[in-house]
Amino acid sequence: MALLNAYFDVVVDRVAAHGGTLHKFMGDAALCVWGAPRELPDPERSAVSCALAIQRGAALVRKNARCGACPGSSWGLESTPERLLQETSELPSGSNTRSLETQ
């Protein structure tokens, strides 16, 4: 449970930092939206940037778990940024993820 809580801390922080709204937790998932209830100029870009930031934060949580900071040492987030983009957005395959991360 401590590992999941550490991951959700990352999710909540990154969603807020990227202008999203965390609607609810559903088991081990979080339902987040961008562009509602408040408008954003580019909600799609904000959502994908957030997903990449969550992935980087999750890597730190995973590293801490391996070092014994959180119980459970086999937490596998094996997606690459490119795969994450393909799974969570309508950006074409081969999109430049570096430009999304820096904006």
N, C-alpha and C positions, 0 to 999 in steps of 0.2 A: 504494500500500500504506500510506503514511503517513496518508492520509485515513481509511482503514478502521480502522487502529490507533487513531487519535484518537477515532473514533466508538465503538469497543469500550471505550476507557477510560471514556467517558461511561456506556455500558451497565453495565459492571461496577460502577462507583461508585454509580449510581442503584439498581440491583437490590439491592445490599447495604444501602443506606440505607433501602430500603422493605421490608426483611425477606424478600426473595426469595432463592431459591437458583438460581445459574446452573448449569444441568446440563451444557451443552456448547455449543460453537460449531459451526455447520454452514455452512461457506462464509462468506457474508456475513450470516448470521443467528445469533442467540443463543437457545437454548432455555432459558427461565427458568420456574420454578414458585414458587407461593406456597402456604403451608399444608402443605408437605411438604419435608423430613422433620420440620420443627418446625411446630407448630400456630400459627396466627395467629387473632386474634379476628374479623377481617374480611378474608380473603385477596383477595377480589374487589376491594374498595376499594383495598387496597394495590397490587394489580397495575395497576389503572387509574391511580392516582396516580403510580406509577412510569413508566408509559407516557407520561404528560404531562410528567414531569420529564425523561425521555429526549428527548422532542421538544424541550423548551427547551434542553437541553444540545446536541442535534444542531444547533440553530439557531446556537449559538455556534461549533461546529466549522465549519459552513458559512460563517459570517461570517469566521472566521479563514482559511478556504481562499480566499475571495475576496480577502482582503488579502495573500495570498501566504504565510501561515504554514504551510499544508499544500499540497502539489502538487495540482493539479486544481481548477479553479475552477467547475465546473458540476455541483455535487452537489445534486440536487433532492429535498428532502423537502417536498412541497407539501401534505401533509395538514393540515387544521385540527384543533384539539382535538376538535371535535364529530365530525368524520369518524373520527378515531382511536378515539374512544369507541365509535362505531357498529361499527367494524371489529374491535375487540378485546374487546368485552364484550357482555353481553346487556342493557345499560341501554337504555331506550326512547329513541327519537329525540327530541331537544329537551331532554334532561336538562341540568340546570344544572351545567356543568363548573366553574364558580367554586367551588361548594361542595365538589367533589371535590379541587380544588387546595389548598384551605386547611385540609383536615383531615388 
